[in-house]
Amino acid sequence: MYYKDVAVTGIGLMTPHKEVAGTQLFTRKLTKKNYPININNMEDMLTKRQLKKVDKFTAMAICTIKSAFDDASVSNLFHDAGLIIGNVFGGWDYVEKQMYRLYQGDFSSINPYVATAWFPAAPQGEASILYNYQGYSKTISADSLSAAFAIEHGANLLSNKKLTSVCCGGVEAPVTPVILKVLESEQLDAEYSKSDAAAFFCLESETAAHESGKYKFTIEAITFGRDLNDLLKIYHENSAQITTLVHSPEVDLDYFTGIRNFYCTDSIFGKTYGAVSALDLYLAYQAALLDDSKALILRKNEDGQYWLCLVSIYSNDKEKIYG
């Protein structure tokens, strides 16, 4: 499917790295170590009781979703705004501590919250409960394109006028003993650091965003496909204005000529699995903002499916909006 002209009006971002904007973002050199997020750093947004109840993965999502809605000043949060979340692993850091004691024979030690604290849909339910959220909501688990599918689904709902605003993105907390052991045993991504991260975007129709004065950047085109040549047509139609490509490691850069900047999100933020395509979008936004141009995202998942997304920081009258 191919969707055009969706405005991003709010951004929520959480990574272990303090430099998340400007030139420092693009010059970061990650080591081979892993990058967890400390849940105690969220005490300004969640109470101690809430932090005790939910796992890190869910807490990250709750805080980042709220940041995106707050950034966009969404007034219809409890009515027709949507919420779509992408991830792969869920929140194993919570349940594995509880299960360890269970396996040791202490059957009375299991926290009652363990039943709802780890599985992939937990952030969707917890955010709805915490904020009395009544809009459309959905969780998507689809390998490294989980957040991409969430963003595409949000664009689809907007273009079909099913929603007037939607918060979508990805969250992942792979820096836990269980997940790291699984990845090690499968020999997956040995060359990349593993990083906890969450990124969410509030999407609205471009027309409505300009009328309200809320505007950060435009998703000019977004589409999935298995035929790379079909997707590259969007690149060729806009190649004169594209200076940045955000890509996954598997993408062959020989297809692209004249692009000055190439960035692989995995080597900047660390491997974040289901959240990585949401970080692609944030990175493309920052690159376009710095370079007064358009940025293209091309990510490929293990199933051989591509996600292509074109972003611009220009409004309809070509005046730059910094937001």
C-alpha positions in Angstrom: 0.0 0.0 0.0 1.1 3.6 -0.6 0.1 6.5 1.6 1.0 10.1 1.2 1.2 13.4 3.1 0.8 12.4 6.8 2.1 15.0 9.2 4.0 14.2 12.4 2.9 16.6 15.1 4.4 15.0 18.2 7.5 12.9 19.1 8.3 10.8 22.1 11.7 9.2 22.4 13.5 7.2 25.0 17.0 5.7 24.5 19.9 5.0 26.8 21.9 7.7 24.9 21.8 11.3 26.0 22.6 12.8 22.6 19.5 12.3 20.6 19.6 15.3 18.3 21.9 17.3 16.1 25.3 16.3 14.8 26.2 14.3 18.0 23.5 11.8 17.0 25.2 11.0 13.7 28.8 10.9 15.1 28.1 8.5 17.9 30.4 5.4 17.9 28.9 2.5 19.8 31.0 -0.1 21.4 30.1 -3.8 21.5 28.6 -3.5 25.0 24.8 -3.5 25.6 22.8 -0.4 26.6 19.9 -0.9 29.1 17.5 1.8 30.3 17.2 2.3 34.0 13.5 2.2 35.0 14.2 4.3 38.1 14.8 7.3 35.8 11.1 7.3 35.0 9.9 8.3 38.5 9.0 11.8 37.3 6.3 10.3 35.0 5.2 7.2 36.9 4.7 6.6 40.7 6.8 4.1 42.6 3.7 1.8 42.8 3.2 2.0 39.0 6.9 1.2 38.4 6.6 -1.7 40.8 3.6 -3.1 38.9 4.9 -2.9 35.3 8.1 -4.1 33.7 10.7 -1.8 32.0 9.3 -2.5 28.5 5.8 -1.3 29.5 7.0 1.6 31.6 9.1 2.8 28.6 6.1 2.7 26.3 3.8 4.4 28.7 6.2 7.3 29.3 7.1 7.7 25.6 3.5 7.5 24.4 2.5 10.3 26.8 5.5 12.4 25.7 4.3 12.1 22.1 0.7 13.1 22.9 1.9 15.9 25.1 4.3 17.2 22.4 1.4 17.2 19.9 -1.0 18.8 22.4 -3.7 16.2 21.4 -6.9 17.3 23.0 -9.0 14.3 21.9 -6.8 11.7 23.6 -9.7 9.8 25.1 -12.0 9.9 22.1 -11.0 9.2 18.5 -7.2 9.2 18.8 -5.5 5.9 18.1 -2.7 4.0 19.7 -0.6 1.4 17.7 2.4 -0.3 19.3 5.1 -2.5 17.6 7.5 -4.8 19.4 8.9 -8.3 19.2 10.1 -9.6 22.6 7.8 -8.1 25.2 9.0 -7.4 28.7 11.0 -10.4 29.9 13.1 -8.5 32.5 10.1 -8.6 34.9 8.9 -12.2 34.5 12.3 -13.9 34.4 13.1 -12.8 38.0 9.8 -14.1 39.2 10.1 -17.4 37.3 13.6 -18.0 38.6 12.2 -18.2 42.2 9.4 -20.4 41.0 11.8 -22.9 39.4 13.7 -22.9 42.7 10.6 -24.3 44.3 9.2 -21.2 46.0 5.7 -21.3 44.7 4.4 -18.6 47.0 6.9 -16.0 45.7 5.2 -15.1 42.4 4.0 -11.5 42.2 0.4 -11.2 41.2 1.4 -8.7 38.6 3.5 -11.2 36.7 0.4 -12.4 34.7 0.1 -9.1 32.8 3.5 -7.6 33.0 5.5 -9.2 30.2 3.6 -10.1 27.1 3.8 -7.9 24.0 0.3 -6.3 24.4 0.9 -5.1 28.0 1.8 -1.5 27.1 -1.4 -1.2 25.1 -3.6 -2.2 28.0 -1.6 -0.4 30.7 -1.6 2.9 28.8 -5.4 2.6 28.2 -6.0 2.0 31.9 -3.6 4.7 33.2 -4.9 7.4 30.9 -8.5 6.3 30.7 -7.8 5.8 27.0 -10.9 4.9 24.9 -9.7 5.1 21.3 -8.7 2.5 18.8 -5.6 0.5 19.9 -3.6 -2.4 18.5 -0.3 -4.2 19.1 1.8 -5.5 16.2 4.7 -8.1 16.5 6.5 -8.5 13.2 10.2 -8.9 13.5 12.3 -5.7 12.8 9.4 -4.1 11.0 7.0 -4.1 13.9 7.1 -0.4 14.4 7.1 0.2 10.6 3.8 -1.8 10.4 2.5 0.3 13.3 3.3 3.5 11.5 1.9 2.3 8.2 -1.3 1.2 9.9 -1.6 4.6 11.5 -1.2 6.3 8.1 -3.8 4.0 6.6 -6.3 4.9 9.3 -5.7 8.6 8.8 -6.0 8.4 5.0 -9.3 6.4 5.3 -10.5 9.0 7.8 -11.1 6.4 10.5 -9.1 8.5 12.9 -8.1 12.2 13.2 -4.9 11.5 15.1 -2.9 8.4 16.1 0.1 7.6 18.2 2.3 4.9 16.7 5.8 3.5 17.0 7.8 0.8 18.7 9.3 -0.2 22.1 11.8 -2.9 22.9 13.8 -4.0 26.0 16.1 -6.7 24.8 18.8 -6.1 27.4 17.7 -8.9 29.8 19.5 -12.2 30.6 16.9 -14.3 28.9 16.7 -12.4 25.6 20.5 -11.9 25.4 20.9 -15.7 25.9 18.4 -16.5 23.2 20.1 -14.1 20.8 23.5 -15.5 21.7 22.3 -19.1 21.2 20.8 -18.2 17.8 24.0 -16.3 16.9 21.9 -13.3 15.9 23.3 -9.8 15.5 26.7 -10.5 17.1 28.2 -7.4 15.5 25.7 -5.0 17.1 25.2 -3.6 20.5 21.8 -4.4 22.0 19.8 -1.4 23.2 16.6 -0.7 25.0 14.6 2.0 23.2 11.2 3.4 22.5 10.0 5.9 19.8 6.5 7.1 19.2 5.0 9.6 16.8 1.7 11.4 16.9 0.3 11.4 13.3 -2.4 13.7 11.9 -3.5 14.6 8.4 -1.2 17.2 6.9 -4.1 19.6 6.2 -5.3 19.5 9.8 -1.8 19.9 11.1 -1.2 23.0 9.1 -4.5 24.5 10.1 -3.8 24.0 13.8 -0.2 25.1 13.5 1.1 21.8 14.8 3.7 20.5 12.4 7.1 18.8 12.7 7.6 17.0 9.4 5.7 15.2 6.7 5.8 11.5 5.8 5.5 12.1 2.1 5.3 8.4 1.1 5.2 5.1 3.0 4.9 1.6 1.5 5.9 -2.0 1.9 6.8 -4.5 -0.7 9.0 -7.4 -1.7 10.1 -6.1 -5.1 12.8 -3.6 -4.4 12.7 -2.1 -7.9 9.1 -1.1 -7.5 9.9 0.7 -4.2 12.9 2.4 -5.7 10.6 4.3 -8.1 9.8 6.6 -5.2 13.5 7.2 -4.7 14.1 8.0 -8.4 11.1 10.4 -8.5 12.6 12.3 -5.6 16.3 11.6 -5.8 17.3 15.2 -6.6 16.0 16.3 -3.2 17.2 13.3 -1.1 20.5 13.7 0.7 20.1 11.1 3.4 19.4 7.4 3.3 18.6 5.6 6.6 19.0 1.9 5.9 19.2 -1.6 7.4 22.5 -3.5 7.2 21.1 -5.8 4.5 20.4 -3.0 2.0 22.6 -2.8 -1.0 23.8 0.8 -1.3 24.8 0.4 -5.0 21.2 1.3 -5.9 21.7 4.8 -4.7 23.7 7.5 -6.5 24.2 11.1 -5.4 23.1 10.7 -1.8 25.7 12.2 0.5 24.7 10.7 3.8 24.2 7.1 4.7 23.2 6.1 8.2 22.4 2.6 9.7 20.2 3.1 12.7 21.5 -0.2 14.2 25.0 1.2 14.5 23.9 4.5 16.1 21.2 3.4 18.6 22.2 -0.2 18.9 20.0 -3.1 17.8 16.5 -2.6 19.0 14.5 -5.1 17.0 10.8 -4.2 16.9 11.5 -0.6 17.7 14.2 -0.1 15.2 12.1 1.2 12.3 10.6 3.9 14.6 14.1 5.0 15.4 14.8 5.0 11.6 12.0 7.6 11.3 13.4 9.7 14.1 16.9 9.6 12.5 15.5 10.5 9.1 13.7 13.5 10.6 16.9 14.7 12.3 18.9 14.3 9.1 16.4 16.2 7.0 16.2 18.9 9.6 20.0 19.4 9.6 20.4 19.2 5.8 17.3 21.2 4.7 16.3 18.2 2.5 14.4 15.0 2.2 15.5 11.7 3.8 14.6 8.2 2.7 14.3 5.1 4.9 14.8 1.7 3.4 14.6 -1.2 5.9 14.6 -4.9 5.1 13.5 -7.6 7.6 14.4 -11.3 7.8 11.4 -12.3 5.7 12.7 -10.3 2.7 10.1 -7.6 3.0 11.1 -3.9 2.5 9.7 -0.8 4.2 10.3 2.5 2.3 9.4 5.8 3.9 10.2 9.3 2.6 10.2 12.3 5.0 10.4 16.0 4.5 10.6 19.0 6.8 8.9 21.3 4.3 5.4 22.6 4.5 3.1 22.9 1.4 4.4 26.4 0.7 8.0 25.2 1.2 8.7 27.2 4.3 10.8 25.3 6.8 9.1 24.5 10.0 11.3 23.5 12.9 8.5 22.5 15.4 
